[in-house]
Amino acid sequence: MTSDKPDVSLVQTILRVTRMKPGTKVRLSGVFLRNTGQMTGGEGLSKWTVVECDCSLCASGRFVAVDEPGGATLSGHRHFAEANLVQVGVPSIRNDP
């Protein structure tokens, strides 16, 4: 009998391989900006560098910390869901308006 749930170790391995590494230059994706009504304004022009963080958000594999101070986390860095970010200078389907 097979299970419909994915193998947790496989999912964790995929997350480790696809995670944005510290030092990666990122910005918010065009799709995220459009979906949140932020196509104009400063957030669309902002760029950050991913930093090392050991908080529970980053440990989950879904969030990354950037080099902007802020947020209520213990690390003191601003966090974003990795799915809402794209690497600067790298084509991505998440940039399509």
C-alpha positions as CSV (number, residue, x, y, z in Angstrom):
1,M,0.0,0.0,0.0
2,T,1.5,3.4,-1.0
3,S,1.0,6.6,0.9
4,D,-0.1,9.9,-0.8
5,K,2.2,11.8,1.6
6,P,5.7,12.6,0.3
7,D,8.7,11.1,2.0
8,V,9.8,13.8,4.6
9,S,13.5,13.0,4.1
10,L,13.1,13.5,0.3
11,V,11.3,16.9,0.8
12,Q,14.0,18.0,3.3
13,T,16.7,17.0,0.8
14,I,15.0,19.0,-2.0
15,L,14.7,22.0,0.3
16,R,18.4,21.9,1.1
17,V,19.4,21.7,-2.5
18,T,17.1,24.5,-3.7
19,R,17.6,26.9,-0.7
20,M,19.1,30.3,-1.4
21,K,22.5,30.3,0.1
22,P,23.9,33.1,2.3
23,G,25.4,35.8,0.0
24,T,22.8,35.4,-2.7
25,K,21.4,38.7,-4.0
26,V,17.6,38.6,-4.1
27,R,14.5,40.8,-4.7
28,L,10.8,40.3,-4.5
29,S,9.3,38.4,-7.5
30,G,7.2,40.2,-10.0
31,V,4.4,37.7,-9.4
32,F,4.4,38.4,-5.7
33,L,4.5,42.2,-6.2
34,R,1.5,42.0,-8.6
35,N,-0.5,39.7,-6.4
36,T,0.0,42.1,-3.4
37,G,-0.7,45.3,-5.3
38,Q,2.9,46.6,-5.0
39,M,3.8,47.1,-8.7
40,T,4.7,50.7,-7.9
41,G,6.7,51.9,-4.9
42,G,9.9,51.1,-3.2
43,E,9.6,47.4,-2.4
44,G,9.8,46.4,-6.1
45,L,13.1,48.2,-6.4
46,S,14.7,46.9,-3.2
47,K,17.4,44.3,-3.3
48,W,18.8,42.3,-0.4
49,T,21.5,39.8,0.4
50,V,20.6,36.5,2.1
51,V,22.3,36.1,5.5
52,E,22.9,33.0,7.7
53,C,20.1,32.6,10.3
54,D,19.4,29.8,12.7
55,C,15.9,30.9,13.8
56,S,12.9,28.6,13.6
57,L,11.5,30.3,10.5
58,C,14.7,29.7,8.5
59,A,15.1,26.2,10.0
60,S,11.7,25.3,8.5
61,G,13.2,25.7,5.0
62,R,10.4,28.1,3.8
63,F,11.9,31.4,4.9
64,V,15.2,33.2,4.5
65,A,16.7,36.1,6.4
66,V,18.1,39.1,4.5
67,D,20.6,41.9,5.5
68,E,17.9,44.4,6.4
69,P,17.4,44.9,10.2
70,G,13.9,44.4,11.4
71,G,11.3,41.9,12.4
72,A,10.4,40.4,15.7
73,T,12.7,37.4,15.3
74,L,15.5,36.7,17.6
75,S,18.0,37.2,14.8
76,G,17.0,40.8,14.2
77,H,16.8,40.3,10.4
78,R,13.9,40.8,8.1
79,H,12.6,37.5,6.8
80,F,10.8,36.6,3.5
81,A,9.1,33.4,2.3
82,E,11.6,32.0,-0.2
83,A,8.9,31.4,-2.7
84,N,8.3,35.2,-2.9
85,L,11.9,36.0,-3.9
86,V,14.0,35.6,-7.0
87,Q,17.8,35.9,-7.5
88,V,18.9,39.1,-9.0
89,G,20.0,38.7,-12.6
90,V,18.7,35.1,-12.9
91,P,15.6,34.6,-15.2
92,S,12.6,33.1,-13.3
93,I,9.0,32.3,-14.2
94,R,8.2,34.1,-10.9
95,N,9.2,37.4,-12.6
96,D,6.4,37.3,-15.2
97,P,4.0,40.2,-14.6
